[in-house]
Amino acid sequence: MNKTNICKAAAHFVENEKDNYITKEFALSTQVIGMKIFEDPIFAFGSAADPYFDELKKPTAIGDHVRHPQQWLPEAKTVISFFLPFSQQIKRENTKDSVWPADAWLHGRIEGQAFLNKLTTYLNSILLRAGYNSIVPSLDENFWSKAGFNPNTPHPQAAFTSNWSERHVAFICGLGTFGLSKGLITAKGVAGRFASIITELELPPDTRNYKSIYEYCCLCGACVKKCPAGAISIEEGKDHMACSAFSDKIIEKYAPRYGCGKCQTGVPCESKIPLRNTY
């Protein structure tokens, strides 16, 4: 079992699994029937002992509530992080309206997440069958996340965080760096979804081709202009409360579906690392 085996298995699954295509049964409109949700994933492999995982526990990062890989799996050796970029069709559809998400994007957020979970479970099963104990933190019973601030919850200090952050894990493993919108900019852009697996299989860690957390962001301000909630600014970054309030409006309008993605589409970092002179 090596990196190539894992990457090839994922690419084959993405291309051939029917759940990566919007079916007539669930389609919100006829124009999205048969639309592909995700393109081929990109992977990064990190050491479970990477000191950056300890850094996440600091209040200036996430906080002590975030779990170290070896808190999920005591004999963890490798953290596998991957990014599934949305298809060009889904990204293009979401640029047509400046306020509300496209039907295609809503499918990408909901059916797309269901597919991502299915793919992650599949890859985890391959590792388990090969004899390597592995775990998917985001699907584990011990995983939790908070979408807002509530002083009466067990983790009031953890507003808008979780005990395992896919984007921070992707940063540590070498997939990319953050942007103003707090999305992670990868070699295939920011518009997509992340997942990860912790395993006892020891694989050589990839090199991080960056030194700072915002290195790939060109500060062009495109996401600032695209955000219908006015929740992003070059000076302050992202206002999670404003973003959350607008997300609530989307849920009211499209329940049980949700999703926005305006800061991820129609921007220079949508599908690639933007050039520094973009702005």
C-alpha positions as CSV (number, residue, x, y, z in Angstrom):
1,M,0.0,0.0,0.0
2,N,1.5,3.3,-1.1
3,K,0.6,6.8,-2.1
4,T,0.0,5.9,-5.7
5,N,-2.4,3.1,-4.8
6,I,-4.5,5.5,-2.7
7,C,-4.6,8.3,-5.3
8,K,-5.5,5.9,-8.1
9,A,-8.3,4.3,-6.1
10,A,-9.7,7.7,-5.3
11,A,-9.5,8.9,-8.9
12,H,-11.3,5.8,-10.2
13,F,-14.0,6.1,-7.6
14,V,-14.6,9.8,-8.4
15,E,-14.9,9.1,-12.1
16,N,-17.1,6.0,-12.0
17,E,-19.2,6.2,-8.9
18,K,-22.8,7.2,-9.8
19,D,-23.2,9.3,-6.7
20,N,-20.8,11.8,-8.1
21,Y,-23.4,12.8,-10.7
22,I,-26.7,14.6,-9.9
23,T,-29.5,12.2,-10.6
24,K,-33.0,13.0,-11.8
25,E,-34.4,11.6,-8.5
26,F,-32.9,14.5,-6.5
27,A,-32.4,17.2,-9.1
28,L,-33.7,20.6,-8.2
29,S,-34.0,21.5,-11.8
30,T,-33.8,19.7,-15.2
31,Q,-30.6,21.6,-16.2
32,V,-28.5,19.9,-13.4
33,I,-29.5,16.3,-14.2
34,G,-26.4,14.3,-15.0
35,M,-24.0,17.1,-13.9
36,K,-20.7,15.9,-12.4
37,I,-20.1,17.2,-8.9
38,F,-16.4,16.7,-8.4
39,E,-13.3,16.5,-10.5
40,D,-10.3,14.3,-9.6
41,P,-8.9,14.9,-6.1
42,I,-5.5,16.0,-5.1
43,F,-3.7,14.5,-2.1
44,A,-1.1,15.5,0.5
45,F,0.4,13.2,3.1
46,G,1.6,14.5,6.4
47,S,3.3,13.0,9.5
48,A,1.0,12.4,12.4
49,A,3.9,13.7,14.6
50,D,4.2,17.0,12.7
51,P,4.7,19.8,15.3
52,Y,2.1,21.9,13.5
53,F,-0.6,19.7,15.0
54,D,0.5,20.9,18.5
55,E,0.4,24.4,17.3
56,L,-3.4,24.0,16.5
57,K,-4.0,23.6,20.2
58,K,-2.9,27.2,20.9
59,P,-5.7,29.8,21.4
60,T,-4.2,31.8,18.5
61,A,-4.8,28.9,16.2
62,I,-7.9,26.8,17.1
63,G,-7.7,25.9,20.8
64,D,-7.0,23.0,23.1
65,H,-10.3,21.3,22.1
66,V,-8.8,20.3,18.7
67,R,-7.6,16.8,18.8
68,H,-4.0,15.7,17.9
69,P,-3.9,12.8,15.3
70,Q,-2.6,10.5,18.1
71,Q,-5.6,11.4,20.2
72,W,-7.8,10.0,17.5
73,L,-5.6,7.0,16.8
74,P,-2.8,6.3,19.4
75,E,-0.5,4.5,16.9
76,A,-1.1,7.1,14.1
77,K,1.8,7.5,11.6
78,T,0.3,9.4,8.7
79,V,-2.5,11.9,8.0
80,I,-3.9,11.7,4.5
81,S,-5.6,14.9,3.4
82,F,-7.3,15.4,0.1
83,F,-9.2,18.0,-1.8
84,L,-12.1,17.4,-4.2
85,P,-12.5,20.4,-6.6
86,F,-16.0,21.1,-7.8
87,S,-16.6,20.6,-11.5
88,Q,-16.4,23.6,-13.8
89,Q,-20.2,23.3,-14.5
90,I,-21.0,23.7,-10.8
91,K,-18.6,26.6,-10.4
92,R,-19.9,28.4,-13.5
93,E,-23.5,28.0,-12.4
94,N,-22.8,29.6,-9.0
95,T,-21.5,32.8,-10.7
96,K,-24.8,33.6,-12.5
97,D,-26.6,35.1,-9.5
98,S,-24.8,37.5,-7.3
99,V,-26.8,36.8,-4.1
100,W,-28.4,33.3,-4.0
101,P,-26.6,30.0,-4.6
102,A,-27.3,28.1,-7.8
103,D,-29.2,24.8,-7.8
104,A,-25.9,23.1,-8.9
105,W,-24.0,24.5,-5.9
106,L,-26.7,23.4,-3.5
107,H,-26.3,19.9,-4.9
108,G,-22.5,20.2,-4.6
109,R,-22.8,21.1,-0.9
110,I,-25.3,18.4,0.1
111,E,-25.1,15.5,-2.3
112,G,-21.4,16.5,-2.7
113,Q,-20.7,16.1,1.0
114,A,-22.6,12.7,1.0
115,F,-20.3,11.6,-1.9
116,L,-17.2,12.9,-0.1
117,N,-18.2,10.9,3.0
118,K,-18.7,7.8,0.8
119,L,-15.3,8.2,-0.9
120,T,-13.5,8.7,2.4
121,T,-15.2,5.6,3.9
122,Y,-14.1,3.7,0.8
123,L,-10.5,4.7,1.1
124,N,-10.5,4.0,4.8
125,S,-11.8,0.5,4.1
126,I,-8.9,-0.1,1.7
127,L,-6.5,0.7,4.4
128,L,-8.3,-1.4,6.9
129,R,-8.4,-4.4,4.5
130,A,-4.7,-4.0,4.0
131,G,-4.2,-4.4,7.7
132,Y,-3.6,-0.8,8.8
133,N,-5.8,0.6,11.5
134,S,-7.3,3.8,10.3
135,I,-9.9,6.4,11.2
136,V,-11.9,9.2,9.6
137,P,-12.2,11.8,12.3
138,S,-15.0,13.8,10.7
139,L,-17.2,10.6,10.6
140,D,-16.2,9.4,14.0
141,E,-18.7,9.5,16.9
142,N,-16.3,11.7,18.9
143,F,-16.2,14.4,16.3
144,W,-18.1,17.7,16.9
145,S,-18.3,21.1,15.4
146,K,-19.9,24.4,16.3
147,A,-21.5,26.7,13.7
148,G,-21.9,29.7,16.1
149,F,-21.5,31.0,19.6
150,N,-23.6,29.8,22.5
151,P,-22.4,30.4,26.0
152,N,-24.5,27.5,27.3
153,T,-22.8,24.8,25.3
154,P,-19.9,22.6,26.7
155,H,-17.4,24.4,24.4
156,P,-18.4,28.1,24.3
157,Q,-14.9,29.1,23.5
158,A,-14.9,27.0,20.3
159,A,-17.3,29.1,18.2
160,F,-17.1,28.3,14.5
161,T,-14.5,25.6,15.1
162,S,-14.4,21.8,15.6
163,N,-12.2,19.3,17.2
164,W,-10.8,18.3,13.8
165,S,-10.4,21.0,11.1
166,E,-10.1,19.7,7.6
167,R,-8.7,23.0,6.3
168,H,-6.0,23.3,9.0
169,V,-5.1,19.6,8.4
170,A,-4.8,20.2,4.7
171,F,-2.5,23.2,5.4
172,I,-0.3,21.1,7.6
173,C,-0.1,18.2,5.1
174,G,0.9,20.6,2.3
175,L,-2.3,21.1,0.2
176,G,-2.4,24.9,0.4
177,T,-2.8,28.1,2.4
178,F,-5.7,30.2,3.6
179,G,-7.3,33.2,1.9
180,L,-9.2,36.2,3.1
181,S,-12.4,34.1,3.1
182,K,-10.8,31.5,5.3
183,G,-11.1,29.0,2.5
184,L,-7.9,27.0,1.7
185,I,-6.3,27.8,-1.6
186,T,-4.8,24.6,-3.3
187,A,-3.2,23.9,-6.6
188,K,-6.7,23.3,-7.9
189,G,-8.1,26.4,-6.2
190,V,-10.5,27.0,-3.3
191,A,-13.8,25.8,-4.7
192,G,-14.3,22.3,-3.4
193,R,-14.4,20.1,-0.3
194,F,-11.7,18.6,2.0
195,A,-11.5,15.3,3.9
196,S,-8.8,13.4,5.7
197,I,-7.9,10.0,7.1
198,I,-5.5,9.1,10.0
199,T,-3.8,5.8,9.6
200,E,-1.1,3.6,11.1
201,L,0.3,3.1,7.6
202,E,3.6,5.0,7.5
203,L,4.1,7.0,4.4
204,P,6.8,9.7,3.6
205,P,5.3,13.1,4.3
206,D,5.0,15.6,1.5
207,T,6.9,18.9,1.6
208,R,5.0,22.1,2.3
209,N,5.8,24.4,-0.5
210,Y,5.0,27.5,1.5
211,K,6.1,29.1,4.8
212,S,3.2,31.3,5.9
213,I,-0.5,30.6,6.5
214,Y,-1.8,33.1,3.9
215,E,1.0,32.8,1.3
216,Y,-1.2,31.8,-1.7
217,C,-3.7,34.7,-1.1
218,C,-2.9,37.6,-3.4
219,L,-5.2,40.0,-1.5
220,C,-7.0,41.0,-4.7
221,G,-10.2,41.6,-2.8
222,A,-12.4,39.7,-5.3
223,C,-14.0,37.6,-2.5
224,V,-14.7,40.8,-0.6
225,K,-16.8,42.1,-3.6
226,K,-18.4,38.7,-4.2
227,C,-19.7,38.1,-0.6
228,P,-23.4,38.9,-0.5
229,A,-23.3,39.2,3.3
230,G,-20.5,41.8,3.3
231,A,-18.7,39.4,5.7
232,I,-15.2,39.7,4.3
233,S,-12.8,42.7,4.3
234,I,-9.1,43.0,3.4
235,E,-8.5,44.7,6.7
236,E,-10.3,42.3,9.0
237,G,-10.6,39.1,7.0
238,K,-13.8,37.1,7.6
239,D,-16.6,38.0,10.0
240,H,-18.0,34.6,10.9
241,M,-21.1,36.0,12.6
242,A,-22.1,37.9,9.4
243,C,-21.5,34.9,7.3
244,S,-23.5,32.7,9.6
245,A,-26.4,35.1,9.6
246,F,-26.6,35.1,5.8
247,S,-26.3,31.3,5.8
248,D,-29.4,31.2,8.0
249,K,-31.3,33.2,5.3
250,I,-30.2,30.6,2.7
251,I,-31.4,27.8,4.9
252,E,-34.8,29.5,5.3
253,K,-35.1,29.9,1.5
254,Y,-33.8,26.5,0.4
255,A,-34.3,24.2,3.5
256,P,-33.3,21.5,3.9
257,R,-30.5,22.5,1.6
258,Y,-27.9,25.2,2.2
259,G,-24.6,26.6,0.9
260,C,-23.3,29.8,-0.5
261,G,-19.9,29.6,-2.1
262,K,-19.9,33.1,-3.6
263,C,-16.5,33.8,-2.2
264,Q,-15.1,30.6,-3.9
265,T,-16.5,31.1,-7.4
266,G,-15.7,33.8,-10.0
267,V,-12.5,34.7,-8.1
268,P,-8.9,34.4,-9.1
269,C,-8.3,31.5,-6.7
270,E,-11.4,29.6,-7.7
271,S,-9.4,26.9,-9.6
272,K,-5.8,27.6,-9.1
273,I,-3.2,29.5,-7.0
274,P,-3.6,33.1,-8.1
275,L,-0.7,35.2,-9.4
276,R,0.7,37.7,-7.0
277,N,0.0,40.5,-9.4
278,T,-3.7,39.7,-9.8
279,Y,-4.5,42.9,-7.9
